Amino acid sequence: MKAKSRWFAIFLLLPLAASAQTADEIVNKAVAARGGAEKIKAIQSERVTGRVTFGPGLEGILVAELKRPHKLRVEIVVEGQKIIRVYDGKSAGWVVNPFAEKKDAQPMSAEDLKSVSEESDFDGPFLDYKVKGNQIELVAKEDLEGKSAYRIKLTSKNGNIRFYLFDATSFLPVKWEETRVVEGKEMPWESFFSDYREVNGVKYAFKIDSDSPGTDLKQSVAAEKIEINAQIDDDHFAKPVVPEAPPAAAPSSK
C-alpha cells in the first residue's frame, strides 16, 4: 500500500516537470520559427511605417523606431496632429499629445514606464527569457479560431503578466492577452497577430488587431514597410521638443 501511495505521489508530480520542459520547447521553437536567435540578435535597429486605425473614420500614419538596447520612438499623425511617445532606453520617457490640455512633452506615467521597457525589447520577451528575469509556464493547448494553439503564461521581471498563444503548427505567436491600467482602471486587452512576412531572414507580423473585450476600444495596425538596421541617431530618442504655435494674427484694421 505504501508503495502504491509513493508511486501515486510521483505520478502527481510528473505533469509539473513535463509542463516546464514543454514550455521551454515551445519557446525555443517559437524563436526558431521567427528566424533564430542569431539573426534576431544581429538586428540593431528597426523602423516600421504603416497605418493605424482606431475605429470607423479615424485613421493615422504610424512610424515606430527602435534601437538597441531599449530605445523607442513612436509617432502617429491623426487628423493633422502628431502624437509622440519616446523612451530613452534607460529610465525616462515622454508623451506628446496635442489633443490633451498640456501640449508639450509630458513625462510618462509610472505605469507606462513599467511596460515600455518590454515594448522596446524587439528581441521579444522569450529570447533569453531567464537572463531577463522572466518566467514562463505552459497553461494549456487550446482551440483558437479552429486551430490548435499553446497558451504560455509569461511573468516578466517587473511583475507584468501576459498570456501568449502560439500556433501549434508554425509556432509563431498568434495572440497575446494582458490587463492594462488606463486612467487608474484595470481593463483587459488582447492583440491578434497575422500576415507574417520575412524581412532579412526574420518573420514579422504585418497586421496586429487589438481590442479590449467588453468595450468599444479597438486598434488595428497594418505595417507597410519594415526596415532593418536603419540609421537612427541617438538624439532621436531624447525628450521631444514641441514647436510653439505661432501667435494668432492681429485682426485687420480695414
Backbone as JSON, one array per atom type, in Angstrom:
{
  "sequence": "MKAKSRWFAIFLLLPLAASAQTADEIVNKAVAARGGAEKIKAIQSERVTGRVTFGPGLEGILVAELKRPHKLRVEIVVEGQKIIRVYDGKSAGWVVNPFAEKKDAQPMSAEDLKSVSEESDFDGPFLDYKVKGNQIELVAKEDLEGKSAYRIKLTSKNGNIRFYLFDATSFLPVKWEETRVVEGKEMPWESFFSDYREVNGVKYAFKIDSDSPGTDLKQSVAAEKIEINAQIDDDHFAKPVVPEAPPAAAPSSK",
  "N": [[0.83, -1.2, 0.0], [1.95, 1.22, 0.81], [3.87, 1.46, -1.18], [2.27, 1.82, -3.42], [1.12, 4.29, -2.77], [3.37, 5.87, -2.81], [4.14, 5.76, -5.52], [1.89, 6.92, -6.63], [2.09, 9.52, -5.67], [4.41, 10.35, -6.99], [3.49, 10.24, -9.59], [1.66, 12.35, -9.58], [3.38, 14.5, -9.53], [4.63, 14.45, -11.98], [3.32, 15.82, -14.24], [3.93, 18.52, -13.71], [6.71, 18.78, -13.99], [6.91, 18.0, -16.67], [5.43, 20.01, -17.89], [6.99, 22.31, -17.49], [9.25, 21.65, -19.02], [8.09, 21.35, -21.56], [7.15, 23.93, -22.0], [9.56, 25.32, -22.36], [10.42, 24.04, -24.7], [8.46, 24.86, -26.52], [8.87, 27.64, -26.55], [11.51, 27.74, -27.53], [11.08, 26.7, -30.09], [9.46, 28.69, -31.07], [11.17, 30.9, -31.19], [12.95, 29.92, -33.11], [11.19, 29.71, -35.25], [10.73, 32.34, -35.92], [13.13, 33.02, -37.06], [15.43, 32.48, -35.74], [17.77, 32.77, -32.99], [20.29, 33.93, -33.53], [20.01, 35.5, -35.89], [18.03, 37.28, -35.05], [19.27, 38.62, -32.91], [21.2, 39.95, -34.31], [20.06, 42.17, -35.32], [20.1, 45.59, -35.09], [18.59, 47.89, -35.16], [15.24, 49.02, -35.88], [12.74, 50.15, -38.15], [9.42, 50.84, -38.49], [6.85, 51.48, -40.7], [3.54, 52.48, -41.39], [-0.03, 52.14, -41.17], [-2.48, 53.11, -38.77], [-5.53, 52.27, -37.28], [-8.19, 53.45, -35.38], [-10.84, 53.17, -35.23], [-14.0, 53.38, -37.03], [-13.55, 55.71, -39.56], [-11.45, 57.0, -38.28], [-8.26, 57.25, -38.72], [-4.69, 56.91, -38.87], [-1.24, 57.8, -39.64], [1.55, 55.8, -39.03], [4.75, 55.67, -37.52], [7.21, 53.79, -36.21], [10.11, 53.49, -34.33], [12.92, 51.66, -33.27], [15.79, 50.99, -31.28], [18.73, 49.35, -30.22], [19.92, 49.63, -26.8], [17.25, 49.61, -25.66], [15.8, 51.64, -26.84], [13.09, 53.69, -27.96], [10.78, 55.14, -30.2], [7.72, 56.39, -31.13], [5.57, 57.65, -33.52], [2.47, 59.03, -34.36], [0.38, 60.3, -36.73], [-2.59, 61.87, -36.79], [-5.59, 63.22, -37.89], [-4.22, 65.48, -38.71], [-2.6, 66.07, -36.56], [0.24, 65.36, -34.49], [1.05, 62.66, -32.5], [3.32, 61.65, -30.04], [5.48, 59.22, -28.65], [8.19, 58.57, -26.61], [11.03, 56.78, -25.51], [13.99, 56.69, -23.69], [15.56, 54.47, -23.45], [16.67, 53.93, -21.05], [15.69, 55.13, -18.42], [13.84, 57.14, -18.67], [10.91, 58.57, -20.12], [8.66, 60.09, -22.51], [5.62, 61.75, -23.48], [3.85, 63.21, -26.1], [0.93, 64.75, -26.6], [-1.18, 66.24, -28.63], [-3.87, 66.54, -28.37], [-4.43, 66.71, -25.75], [-4.7, 68.66, -22.68], [-2.25, 69.81, -21.9], [0.2, 70.66, -24.11], [2.92, 70.3, -24.5], [5.87, 68.14, -24.15], [5.23, 65.54, -21.95], [6.14, 63.77, -18.94], [6.28, 60.21, -18.98], [3.84, 58.14, -17.41], [4.1, 56.26, -14.33], [3.08, 53.74, -14.75], [3.24, 53.5, -17.53], [6.03, 53.58, -17.89], [6.67, 51.23, -16.67], [5.89, 49.31, -18.47], [6.98, 50.05, -20.93], [9.66, 49.39, -21.26], [9.55, 46.71, -21.85], [8.07, 46.79, -24.18], [9.87, 48.03, -25.86], [11.78, 46.15, -26.29], [12.87, 44.58, -28.86], [13.75, 42.04, -29.34], [11.95, 40.46, -28.16], [10.11, 38.97, -25.41], [10.74, 36.32, -24.9], [13.15, 35.38, -25.93], [16.15, 34.52, -24.52], [14.88, 34.51, -22.02], [15.24, 33.77, -19.33], [17.58, 35.1, -18.55], [16.65, 37.68, -18.67], [15.06, 37.71, -16.51], [12.48, 36.81, -16.68], [9.64, 34.59, -16.32], [8.21, 31.53, -17.43], [5.32, 29.56, -18.23], [3.58, 26.7, -19.21], [0.24, 26.71, -19.95], [-2.02, 25.53, -21.25], [-3.16, 23.56, -24.07], [-5.09, 24.73, -26.61], [-8.08, 25.57, -28.52], [-8.06, 27.97, -31.08], [-9.84, 29.91, -32.99], [-10.46, 27.72, -34.66], [-8.0, 26.48, -34.91], [-5.25, 24.71, -33.41], [-3.53, 25.83, -30.5], [-0.84, 26.77, -28.33], [-0.99, 27.89, -25.04], [0.9, 30.12, -23.28], [1.98, 31.31, -20.19], [3.46, 34.28, -19.3], [5.48, 35.76, -16.97], [6.84, 38.73, -16.27], [9.96, 40.32, -15.31], [9.33, 42.63, -13.89], [6.91, 42.01, -12.86], [4.66, 42.1, -14.51], [2.04, 40.35, -16.14], [1.39, 38.32, -18.86], [-0.43, 36.51, -21.36], [0.45, 34.39, -23.9], [-0.38, 33.06, -27.07], [0.63, 30.47, -29.11], [0.76, 29.31, -32.4], [0.14, 25.91, -32.99], [1.27, 24.59, -35.09], [2.95, 26.27, -36.74], [4.29, 27.63, -34.75], [4.49, 30.32, -34.44], [3.69, 33.39, -32.77], [0.28, 34.07, -32.24], [-1.54, 35.43, -30.75], [-1.87, 37.63, -27.93], [-2.63, 38.28, -24.48], [-3.47, 40.57, -21.89], [-3.73, 42.54, -18.86], [-4.42, 45.91, -18.67], [-3.72, 49.13, -17.21], [-5.67, 51.84, -17.38], [-6.16, 55.19, -17.05], [-6.23, 54.79, -14.29], [-7.82, 52.58, -14.02], [-8.26, 49.05, -14.27], [-8.22, 47.09, -17.22], [-9.08, 44.58, -19.62], [-6.99, 43.53, -22.35], [-6.28, 42.56, -25.67], [-4.39, 41.21, -28.39], [-4.15, 40.3, -31.81], [-2.09, 38.55, -34.04], [-1.08, 38.56, -37.42], [-0.61, 37.94, -40.99], [2.18, 37.28, -41.53], [5.43, 38.05, -42.61], [8.63, 37.7, -44.18], [11.52, 39.46, -43.35], [14.71, 40.3, -44.07], [15.42, 37.7, -43.3], [14.04, 37.3, -40.95], [10.91, 36.79, -39.4], [7.99, 38.81, -39.35], [4.95, 40.06, -37.97], [2.75, 41.63, -40.0], [0.28, 42.62, -39.57], [-1.64, 43.68, -36.89], [-4.23, 43.32, -34.79], [-6.07, 44.79, -32.28], [-7.99, 44.89, -29.22], [-10.24, 45.75, -26.52], [-11.89, 43.52, -24.72], [-15.38, 43.63, -24.16], [-15.6, 46.34, -24.3], [-15.71, 49.33, -26.39], [-13.28, 49.9, -27.41], [-10.87, 49.71, -29.89], [-8.15, 48.81, -32.04], [-6.13, 48.83, -34.89], [-3.24, 47.86, -36.55], [-1.46, 48.18, -39.49], [1.33, 47.27, -41.03], [3.35, 48.71, -43.53], [5.9, 48.84, -44.37], [8.96, 47.52, -43.22], [12.0, 48.32, -41.96], [15.24, 47.11, -41.54], [18.03, 47.51, -39.42], [18.17, 50.26, -39.84], [19.47, 53.6, -40.19], [19.5, 55.44, -37.36], [19.69, 58.22, -35.38], [20.91, 58.68, -32.04], [19.97, 60.92, -30.65], [17.41, 61.11, -31.43], [15.89, 59.85, -29.67], [15.67, 61.36, -27.46], [14.18, 63.78, -25.17], [11.26, 65.0, -26.63], [11.0, 68.03, -28.51], [8.58, 70.37, -28.71], [7.4, 72.48, -31.14], [6.5, 75.88, -30.6], [3.23, 77.17, -30.97], [2.42, 79.41, -33.61], [1.8, 82.89, -33.02], [-1.53, 84.2, -32.93], [-2.83, 85.93, -35.73], [-3.13, 89.46, -35.8], [-6.26, 91.2, -35.87], [-7.43, 92.67, -38.89], [-7.3, 96.16, -39.59], [-8.71, 97.24, -41.53]],
  "CA": [[0.0, 0.0, 0.0], [2.86, 2.35, 0.85], [4.5, 1.57, -2.5], [1.27, 2.42, -4.31], [0.99, 5.69, -2.41], [4.57, 6.56, -3.26], [4.07, 5.9, -6.98], [0.81, 7.85, -6.93], [2.63, 10.85, -5.39], [5.34, 10.66, -8.08], [2.65, 10.47, -10.76], [1.09, 13.69, -9.47], [4.42, 15.48, -9.78], [5.12, 14.37, -13.35], [2.85, 16.87, -15.15], [4.59, 19.79, -13.44], [8.02, 18.74, -14.63], [6.71, 17.94, -18.11], [4.95, 21.3, -18.35], [8.11, 23.23, -17.55], [10.08, 21.27, -20.15], [7.34, 21.63, -22.76], [7.14, 25.37, -22.18], [10.86, 25.66, -22.95], [10.43, 23.54, -26.07], [7.6, 25.72, -27.33], [9.55, 28.92, -26.69], [12.64, 27.53, -28.43], [10.55, 26.54, -31.45], [8.93, 29.99, -31.47], [12.32, 31.71, -31.58], [13.43, 29.36, -34.38], [10.2, 30.0, -36.29], [10.91, 33.73, -36.35], [14.36, 33.15, -37.82], [16.55, 32.02, -34.94], [18.34, 33.76, -32.08], [21.44, 34.63, -34.13], [19.54, 36.54, -36.81], [17.29, 38.28, -34.29], [20.22, 39.42, -32.13], [22.03, 40.75, -35.22], [19.32, 43.38, -35.63], [20.47, 46.69, -34.2], [17.53, 48.89, -35.16], [14.09, 48.74, -36.75], [11.81, 51.25, -38.42], [8.17, 50.32, -39.02], [5.94, 52.51, -41.17], [2.27, 51.89, -41.78], [-1.24, 52.87, -40.82], [-3.16, 52.65, -37.57], [-6.95, 52.61, -37.27], [-8.76, 53.41, -34.03], [-12.28, 52.97, -35.36], [-14.52, 53.89, -38.31], [-13.3, 57.12, -39.86], [-10.32, 57.56, -37.53], [-7.07, 56.54, -39.16], [-3.49, 57.73, -38.82], [0.02, 57.27, -40.17], [2.39, 55.33, -37.92], [6.18, 55.42, -37.69], [7.79, 53.29, -34.96], [11.55, 53.25, -34.45], [13.53, 51.02, -32.11], [17.24, 50.84, -31.39], [19.3, 48.75, -29.01], [19.38, 48.44, -26.14], [15.8, 49.65, -25.45], [15.3, 52.94, -27.27], [11.83, 53.59, -28.68], [10.08, 56.37, -30.59], [6.52, 56.12, -31.93], [4.85, 58.84, -33.96], [1.2, 58.78, -35.04], [-0.23, 61.51, -37.23], [-4.02, 61.65, -36.96], [-6.32, 64.49, -38.02], [-3.25, 66.56, -38.87], [-1.86, 66.27, -35.32], [1.24, 64.31, -34.25], [1.21, 62.09, -31.16], [4.68, 61.1, -29.94], [5.91, 58.51, -27.44], [9.64, 58.36, -26.68], [11.7, 56.19, -24.34], [15.43, 56.85, -23.94], [16.25, 53.19, -23.31], [17.24, 53.81, -19.7], [14.72, 55.31, -17.32], [12.95, 58.28, -18.89], [10.07, 58.54, -21.3], [7.81, 61.28, -22.65], [4.47, 61.65, -24.37], [3.32, 64.46, -26.64], [-0.44, 64.52, -27.05], [-1.75, 67.54, -28.98], [-5.3, 66.57, -28.04], [-4.54, 66.89, -24.3], [-4.65, 70.05, -22.23], [-0.86, 70.24, -21.97], [0.66, 70.31, -25.45], [4.35, 70.0, -24.55], [6.23, 66.78, -23.77], [4.95, 65.21, -20.56], [6.78, 62.52, -18.52], [5.44, 59.01, -18.96], [3.37, 57.73, -16.09], [4.82, 55.12, -13.75], [2.54, 52.53, -15.39], [3.82, 53.45, -18.87], [7.45, 53.23, -17.77], [6.75, 49.84, -16.27], [5.67, 48.43, -19.62], [7.65, 50.48, -22.15], [10.94, 48.68, -21.42], [9.23, 45.46, -22.52], [7.63, 47.15, -25.52], [11.03, 48.43, -26.65], [12.67, 44.99, -26.45], [12.42, 43.96, -30.09], [14.07, 40.61, -29.32], [10.8, 39.77, -27.6], [10.33, 38.56, -24.02], [11.07, 34.9, -24.75], [14.56, 35.15, -26.26], [16.94, 34.69, -23.28], [13.91, 34.95, -21.0], [15.77, 33.58, -17.97], [18.53, 36.19, -18.31], [15.84, 38.89, -18.47], [14.3, 37.6, -15.26], [11.11, 36.4, -16.95], [9.27, 33.21, -16.03], [7.21, 31.03, -18.36], [4.57, 28.39, -17.77], [2.59, 26.19, -20.17], [-1.07, 26.65, -19.31], [-2.88, 24.56, -21.91], [-3.27, 23.54, -25.52], [-6.49, 25.05, -26.8], [-8.52, 25.91, -29.86], [-8.16, 29.39, -31.37], [-10.41, 30.12, -34.32], [-10.38, 26.49, -35.42], [-6.64, 25.93, -34.97], [-4.67, 24.43, -32.1], [-2.53, 26.79, -30.05], [-0.32, 26.6, -26.98], [-1.09, 29.08, -24.2], [2.04, 30.26, -22.38], [1.9, 32.43, -19.25], [4.73, 34.95, -19.12], [5.57, 36.71, -15.85], [8.06, 39.49, -16.5], [10.77, 40.67, -14.14], [8.67, 43.68, -13.1], [5.64, 41.51, -12.34], [3.59, 42.09, -15.51], [1.64, 39.01, -16.59], [0.76, 38.22, -20.18], [-0.64, 35.17, -21.89], [0.74, 34.31, -25.33], [-0.83, 31.85, -27.75], [1.48, 30.13, -30.24], [0.17, 28.33, -33.31], [0.72, 24.6, -32.7], [1.96, 24.1, -36.29], [4.03, 27.17, -37.14], [4.9, 28.11, -33.51], [4.53, 31.77, -34.43], [2.66, 33.93, -31.88], [-0.94, 34.49, -32.93], [-2.36, 36.27, -29.87], [-1.49, 37.79, -26.53], [-3.64, 38.88, -23.61], [-2.95, 41.16, -20.66], [-4.58, 43.53, -18.2], [-3.78, 47.22, -18.68], [-4.28, 50.16, -16.34], [-5.97, 53.04, -18.16], [-6.77, 56.19, -16.18], [-6.41, 54.23, -12.95], [-8.73, 51.42, -14.02], [-7.78, 47.87, -14.96], [-9.08, 46.65, -18.29], [-8.45, 43.54, -20.41], [-6.52, 43.93, -23.66], [-5.79, 41.43, -26.44], [-3.9, 41.52, -29.73], [-4.06, 39.17, -32.72], [-1.01, 38.76, -34.99], [-1.3, 37.85, -38.68], [0.13, 38.41, -42.17], [3.62, 37.19, -41.28], [6.32, 38.15, -43.78], [10.05, 37.62, -43.83], [12.34, 40.63, -43.64], [16.1, 39.99, -43.72], [15.5, 36.39, -42.67], [13.27, 37.27, -39.7], [9.48, 36.94, -39.68], [7.27, 39.84, -38.62], [3.51, 40.16, -38.21], [2.47, 42.91, -40.62], [-1.06, 43.05, -39.17], [-1.92, 43.48, -35.47], [-5.57, 43.81, -34.44], [-6.19, 44.81, -30.82], [-9.24, 45.4, -28.66], [-10.49, 45.49, -25.1], [-13.17, 42.81, -24.64], [-16.4, 44.25, -23.33], [-15.61, 47.78, -24.53], [-15.68, 49.72, -27.8], [-11.91, 50.23, -27.77], [-10.26, 48.85, -30.9], [-7.0, 49.4, -32.72], [-5.57, 47.94, -35.91], [-2.0, 48.36, -37.14], [-1.07, 47.49, -40.72], [2.65, 47.73, -41.44], [3.56, 48.76, -44.97], [7.33, 48.65, -44.61], [9.8, 47.32, -42.04], [13.41, 48.47, -42.31], [16.15, 46.51, -40.55], [19.31, 48.21, -39.26], [18.07, 51.62, -40.37], [20.31, 54.57, -39.49], [18.7, 56.28, -36.48], [20.56, 58.9, -34.42], [20.51, 58.52, -30.64], [19.23, 62.08, -30.15], [16.02, 60.94, -31.83], [15.21, 59.23, -28.53], [15.71, 62.32, -26.35], [12.9, 64.43, -24.9], [10.81, 65.73, -27.82], [10.8, 69.47, -28.42], [7.37, 70.72, -29.46], [7.44, 73.89, -31.57], [5.41, 76.71, -30.1], [2.27, 77.57, -32.0], [2.6, 80.82, -33.99], [0.77, 83.76, -32.42], [-2.64, 84.48, -33.81], [-2.68, 87.18, -36.46], [-3.98, 90.56, -35.32], [-7.34, 91.5, -36.8], [-7.15, 93.75, -39.82], [-7.98, 97.42, -39.26], [-9.51, 97.69, -42.7]],
  "C": [[0.87, 1.26, 0.0], [3.51, 2.57, -0.5], [3.56, 2.23, -3.49], [1.14, 3.91, -4.05], [2.18, 6.49, -2.92], [4.54, 6.8, -4.77], [2.98, 6.89, -7.38], [1.29, 9.29, -6.73], [3.58, 11.29, -6.51], [4.57, 11.0, -9.34], [2.06, 11.88, -10.76], [2.11, 14.77, -9.8], [4.86, 15.52, -11.23], [4.61, 15.48, -14.26], [3.54, 18.21, -14.94], [5.95, 19.85, -14.12], [7.88, 18.76, -16.14], [6.28, 19.29, -18.65], [6.09, 22.29, -18.49], [8.99, 22.94, -18.76], [9.39, 21.6, -21.47], [7.27, 23.13, -23.04], [8.44, 25.84, -22.82], [10.93, 25.22, -24.41], [9.62, 24.44, -26.98], [8.28, 27.07, -27.58], [10.74, 28.8, -27.64], [12.2, 27.4, -29.88], [10.0, 27.87, -31.97], [10.06, 30.91, -31.92], [12.87, 31.24, -32.93], [12.49, 29.71, -35.52], [10.34, 31.43, -36.8], [12.17, 33.94, -37.17], [15.59, 32.71, -37.06], [17.2, 33.14, -34.14], [19.46, 34.57, -32.72], [20.99, 35.77, -35.03], [18.8, 37.65, -36.06], [18.25, 39.2, -33.54], [21.11, 40.29, -33.02], [21.35, 42.06, -35.6], [19.66, 44.46, -34.6], [19.41, 47.79, -34.12], [16.42, 48.46, -36.12], [13.31, 50.03, -36.96], [10.58, 50.65, -39.1], [7.3, 51.49, -39.44], [4.66, 51.83, -41.64], [1.11, 52.77, -41.37], [-1.86, 52.26, -39.57], [-4.59, 53.15, -37.6], [-7.5, 52.44, -35.87], [-10.26, 53.17, -34.05], [-12.74, 53.53, -36.69], [-14.24, 55.38, -38.48], [-12.15, 57.75, -39.13], [-9.08, 56.73, -37.81], [-5.87, 57.47, -39.13], [-2.3, 57.03, -39.46], [0.95, 56.96, -39.0], [3.84, 55.17, -38.36], [6.72, 55.02, -36.32], [9.26, 52.96, -35.18], [12.08, 52.67, -33.15], [15.02, 50.85, -32.37], [17.77, 50.23, -30.1], [19.97, 49.8, -28.14], [17.86, 48.46, -25.97], [15.19, 50.97, -25.89], [14.05, 52.77, -28.14], [11.29, 54.98, -29.0], [8.92, 55.98, -31.51], [5.83, 57.44, -32.24], [3.59, 58.43, -34.71], [0.62, 60.12, -35.45], [-1.7, 61.2, -37.52], [-4.72, 63.0, -36.93], [-5.36, 65.68, -38.06], [-2.42, 66.85, -37.65], [-0.93, 65.08, -35.07], [1.32, 63.93, -32.78], [2.56, 61.4, -31.11], [4.87, 60.39, -28.61], [7.4, 58.19, -27.6], [10.14, 57.75, -25.38], [13.19, 56.18, -24.64], [16.23, 55.57, -23.77], [16.84, 52.96, -21.94], [16.16, 53.91, -18.63], [13.7, 56.41, -17.56], [12.15, 58.12, -20.18], [9.14, 59.74, -21.31], [6.68, 60.99, -23.64], [4.06, 63.05, -24.8], [1.94, 64.15, -27.2], [-1.1, 65.87, -27.35], [-3.24, 67.66, -28.66], [-5.53, 66.75, -26.53], [-4.45, 68.37, -23.94], [-3.25, 70.62, -22.32], [-0.26, 69.74, -23.28], [2.13, 69.91, -25.51], [4.6, 68.56, -24.08], [6.02, 66.55, -22.28], [5.64, 63.89, -20.18], [5.79, 61.36, -18.59], [5.01, 58.7, -17.54], [4.18, 56.53, -15.61], [4.37, 53.83, -14.41], [3.11, 52.38, -16.8], [5.28, 53.02, -18.82], [7.63, 51.76, -17.41], [6.65, 48.9, -17.46], [6.51, 48.79, -20.85], [9.0, 49.77, -22.35], [10.73, 47.32, -22.07], [8.83, 45.73, -23.97], [8.82, 47.45, -26.43], [12.05, 47.3, -26.84], [12.26, 44.24, -27.72], [12.98, 42.55, -30.29], [12.85, 39.8, -28.88], [11.13, 39.23, -26.22], [10.82, 37.13, -23.85], [12.52, 34.56, -25.1], [15.4, 35.5, -25.03], [16.05, 35.12, -22.12], [14.44, 34.79, -19.58], [16.74, 34.71, -17.6], [17.78, 37.48, -18.01], [15.03, 38.86, -17.18], [12.85, 37.23, -15.45], [10.89, 34.93, -16.59], [8.18, 32.79, -17.01], [6.55, 29.77, -17.8], [3.59, 27.97, -18.86], [1.27, 26.02, -19.45], [-1.93, 25.56, -19.92], [-2.63, 24.57, -23.41], [-4.74, 23.71, -25.82], [-6.8, 25.37, -28.25], [-8.62, 27.43, -30.0], [-8.59, 29.55, -32.82], [-10.19, 28.91, -35.22], [-9.01, 25.87, -35.55], [-6.12, 25.7, -33.56], [-3.57, 25.43, -31.77], [-2.11, 26.47, -28.64], [-0.42, 27.92, -26.23], [0.06, 29.08, -23.2], [1.82, 31.48, -21.49], [3.31, 32.99, -19.06], [4.62, 35.93, -17.97], [6.9, 37.43, -15.99], [8.76, 39.82, -15.19], [10.07, 41.7, -13.26], [7.28, 43.28, -12.64], [4.48, 41.53, -13.31], [3.31, 40.66, -15.96], [0.94, 39.11, -17.94], [0.57, 36.75, -20.52], [-0.44, 35.22, -23.4], [0.2, 33.0, -25.88], [0.02, 31.66, -29.0], [0.78, 29.08, -31.1], [0.89, 26.99, -33.15], [1.46, 24.02, -33.9], [3.16, 24.97, -36.64], [4.87, 27.65, -35.95], [5.13, 29.62, -33.51], [3.45, 32.29, -33.48], [1.46, 34.43, -32.68], [-1.83, 35.39, -32.06], [-1.63, 36.47, -28.55], [-2.58, 38.53, -25.78], [-2.96, 39.45, -22.38], [-4.01, 42.06, -20.05], [-3.82, 44.84, -18.14], [-4.46, 48.15, -17.68], [-4.44, 51.43, -17.16], [-6.75, 54.01, -17.26], [-7.14, 55.61, -14.82], [-7.31, 53.02, -12.88], [-8.11, 50.26, -14.8], [-8.76, 47.46, -16.04], [-8.35, 45.59, -19.11], [-8.05, 44.08, -21.78], [-5.98, 42.7, -24.39], [-5.38, 41.88, -27.83], [-3.78, 40.22, -30.52], [-3.02, 39.49, -33.8], [-1.24, 37.93, -36.25], [-0.45, 38.47, -39.79], [1.63, 38.43, -41.92], [4.39, 37.23, -42.6], [7.76, 38.14, -43.3], [10.78, 38.87, -44.27], [13.76, 40.35, -43.15], [16.21, 38.69, -42.93], [14.76, 36.25, -41.36], [11.81, 37.55, -40.01], [8.83, 37.96, -38.75], [5.79, 39.76, -38.96], [3.24, 41.55, -38.77], [1.07, 43.42, -40.28], [-1.25, 42.7, -37.69], [-3.26, 44.13, -35.16], [-5.75, 43.68, -32.93], [-7.55, 45.33, -30.4], [-9.28, 45.11, -27.18], [-11.85, 44.84, -24.99], [-14.16, 43.48, -23.69], [-16.48, 45.76, -23.47], [-15.63, 48.05, -26.03], [-14.27, 50.05, -28.28], [-11.33, 49.22, -28.75], [-9.09, 49.59, -31.54], [-6.45, 48.38, -33.7], [-4.35, 48.59, -36.52], [-1.66, 47.51, -38.36], [0.27, 48.06, -41.17], [2.75, 47.69, -42.97], [5.02, 48.5, -45.33], [8.05, 48.47, -43.28], [11.26, 47.36, -42.48], [14.27, 47.93, -41.18], [17.49, 47.24, -40.59], [19.3, 49.57, -39.96], [18.95, 52.56, -39.55], [19.41, 55.51, -38.68], [19.62, 56.89, -35.43], [20.01, 58.75, -33.0], [19.68, 59.7, -30.13], [17.76, 62.05, -30.56], [15.19, 60.38, -30.68], [15.32, 60.1, -27.27], [14.32, 62.94, -26.18], [12.46, 65.24, -26.11], [10.64, 67.22, -27.54], [9.61, 69.82, -29.31], [7.43, 72.18, -29.85], [6.24, 74.66, -31.03], [4.5, 77.11, -31.26], [2.47, 79.03, -32.33], [1.49, 81.67, -33.39], [-0.33, 84.06, -33.45], [-2.46, 85.83, -34.46], [-3.63, 88.23, -35.91], [-5.05, 90.86, -36.33], [-7.03, 92.71, -37.67], [-7.95, 95.0, -39.43], [-8.84, 97.92, -40.4], [-10.96, 97.31, -42.52]]
}
